[in-house]
Amino acid sequence: MGAYYFLACLLPPLPSELGEKLLFDYAEIFGMIKRSIYSKDESILNAHLYSIDVANWEYMDQERDIFIEGGVLTREDIKTKNNFPLFLKDFIGEKERTVRRAYIYDRLWERYYTYLYELAEKSNCRFLLDYLPWEIDLRNNLVSIRAKESGKDPEAFKVLSNFTAADFSSTMAQVKGKKSPLLAEGYLDTERLKQIAHCQGNSPFDIDAILAYMSRLMIYSRWERINAPYEFYDFLYGGG
């Protein structure tokens, strides 16, 4: 029996389609996982969740009034720069000295991905070791499309470009063929869900399975927010 047998049995099933409502609020599921995680696995879970905090800090630094729940840091933490992980502190220091990147936040994500992968190696977290390079490669392939369309050098916008060399030609062809950005996002998240399942491993009751579940939960939660009604004024003037 795996370490997380009881937690895995308690976790509610996730939607079968993007945009469907979760059976429980994200905060309830997230809280259940946080309360049940063993101390030895807290660092790798938090490191995985820092992806939300990195996005929130990027929004805040751009003065966009967007805050995604479910990370390690609170809105107040981000405003006051409190409880920041070292990779984020290091980026802020680097940014104040001048970041020589076409888009400065690429450097932040590069620092985050490096931190997460090194911790995954230290923790021997098979899920992240397998999934993270794929996600980075997907990001770089998408960057290449956008840069080429705007006449810019794709290499200037890639992060950790020597990480992997997977073939995404078919995936990118599908993305280009979608009639709207929302359809393209839906296709990409469907591909992410497939890759998460592929990288999860054979045991449904270990930390890899819990991290894979959290990854799927974040995707379904995002699409639940996309489909939720919104106030047009807030959307237009609050940063989207």
Secondary structure, DSSP 8 states (H G I E B T S, - for coil): --TTHHHHHHS----SSTT---SS-HHHHHHHHHHHS-HHHHHHHHHHHHHHHHHHHHHHHTT-----SSSSS-HHHHHHT-S--HHHHHHHHHHHH---SSSHHHHHHHHHHHHHHHHHHHHT-HHHHHHHHHHHHHHHHHHHHHHHHTT--GGGG-SSTTS-----HHHHHHHHH-SSHHHHHHHHHHHHHHHHHHHS-S-TTSHHHHHHHHHHHHHHHHHHHHHS---HHHHHHTT-
